[in-house]
Amino acid sequence: MRRAGMYVLLTAIALVFVGPFLILLSAGLKPSGQAVFSFPPDIIPRPPVLDWVKEAWTAIPYPRYLLNSVIYVGATVPFYVLVSALCAYPLARLRFRGRNLIFLAILSTMFLPGEVMLIPRFLVVSQLGMADTFAGVILPGLLSAFGIFLLRQTFAGVPREIVDAARTDGCHELRIFWHVMLPAARPTLAILGIFGFISVWNSFIWPLVVLKDSAKYPIALGIAYLAGITGTDVRTLAAGTIISIIPVVVVFMIMQRHVLEGMRGAVKG
Amino acid sequence: MPGQRWYTPYLFALPALALFGVFFVWPALTAIQLSFMEYDVVSPPEFVGLDNFVKMVGDSTFWTATLNSVLFLIGLFPLLVVAPLLLAVLVNQKLPGIRTFRMLYYLPVVTSMVAVAVAWEYVFHQQGVLNWILTGAGLLDQPIQYLLDPFWALPALILVEGWKSMGFYMMIYLAGLQTIDSSLYEAARVDGASAWQRLWRITVPLMIPYIAVAITMEMLDAMQAFTSVYVMTRGGPQDATLTLGYYIWSAGFEHYAMGYASAVGLVLWVVMIAMAMLNYRITKGRS
């Protein structure tokens, strides 16, 4: 009995977190004859239609924005993971001057509010001739204090014997990094890949600042653009928004165990 | 050590250090420099000394934004520091299917703020679910247009921001809860402590370090609220939802007052560092 009550409570809370998405989904699938808003709410589309999905697909250059987001993810995620791993390896395993200083400097970027850096970083990117370019959107995202922090922990935990064995075989550091460290850190690399995908797919403010040309928008900016067009039908907006979150939700559902474990690992460190 | 020259570690760190220099150090120095300048992007920057800071003191819009950000900070506290601890206790139980509930509570964290903002516009609609619930329960006589109402717009945005991030804070607490030795609870139960007492006497004291982390992150989150404001209200109605984050963006990119915007950013930065340090001091003293 207590257990049943617990499930009722858990489900009620789940409804609070999922409800707004269900409302959106329902609005995006309702036929034009059925009211989107009513007292009491009428949630089940009768029948569900894909008209608004098609409408959203053409109201803005939807496929283009999806492709852009894929490009941003593809160009950011592998390189940010690599940059993080390269930096984390000596921080974890090699002894050298300035090691703590470098680590602290990079960690300090976590406490830099994004809004404060918006203007000066935009000016720097402009001076480098990268305003309104893909490079301007991508490059600042390649440095991740979180990634370096997490990989440093992982590398530090790789057993000494394996590394020493590789050293006595005459491997130089780059080979050890590539053939010993990276394979050992595979789970962490996967976590960083997922987190990177989610954060780049959802990125909004920085592309908003860097990009002038709407043809380069990632999907999140595309949705804001669709929402801002006066006269966009509420059903079209709902349908467009739902499609935009499907990739991230699917990846999260499949990888949820890794995502949640990864968060726990990060906090424990 | 064979295979390692003195510069090997630096070569490994070089890409990260280069990015750090170009996208953090250089902009940070630029921000400090710009704070003492007037710069409208078109004409070259002009040194104006402390003018931007003097202007800030007399700028009522700046103070409105500051007040709103403080209200954000206060309003998000129960949503991101308190409620997630209770949620974490709830999903820390050993029940079949508990992972699914954790995942569902975490869902808003992985979706974009833009999508979340759009979804909540439907919830907040005059004929939407929230008004239906509140009028049905007799808490409201009339449906409210939350986002157009100067009183309700800010609480509505705080609710959305809190709702989106709650799952994230829950996971931070969950990580902490799983480090607590369950025999402590057993002992307390044997001594006849109620669930409430166990929460207050065991969980909360042991969770102080995690609560400190949550408070620091809550401050960063609250001070940076931007996307929800941009999508849902654009700072309106009548500046009711104008936050410092939005004000900096708007001053810089809508009014091209780059110098002034940088000065506001610098002040925000200093205040945030001070708050983080204060928080660190207080919690350090307690634990």
Interface residues (C-beta under 8 A of the other chain):
Chain A: R3 M6 Y7 L9 L10 I13 A14 V16 F17 V18 G19 P20 F21 I23 L24 A27 V36 F37 S38 F39 P40 P41 L82 V83 S84 L86 C87 Y89 P90 L91 L94 F96 R99 I102 A105 I106 T109 F111 L112 P113 G114 E115 V116 M117 L118 I119 P120 R121 F122 L123 V124 L128 L139 P140 L142 L143 I148 R167 G170 C171 H172 E173 F177 I198 W201 N202 F204 I205 L208 V209 A220 L221 I223 A224 A227 V234 L237 A238 T241 S244 I245 V248 V249 F252 M253 Q256 R257 V259 L260 M263 R264 V267 K268
Chain B: M1 P2 G3 Q4 W6 T8 P9 Y10 F12 A13 L14 P15 A16 L17 L19 F20 V22 F23 F24 W26 P27 A28 T30 A31 L34 L87 L90 V91 Q93 L95 I98 R99 F101 R102 M103 L104 Y105 Y106 L107 P108 V110 T111 S112 M113 V114 A115 V116 V118 A119 W120 Y122 V123 H125 Q126 Q127 G128 V129 N131 W132 T135 G136 W163 M166 G167 F168 M171 I172 L174 A175 G176 Q178 T179 Y210 V213 L220 M223 Q224 F226 T227 Y230 V231 L244 G245 I248 W249 G252 F253 M258 A261 S262 G265 L266 L268 W269 M272 I273 A276
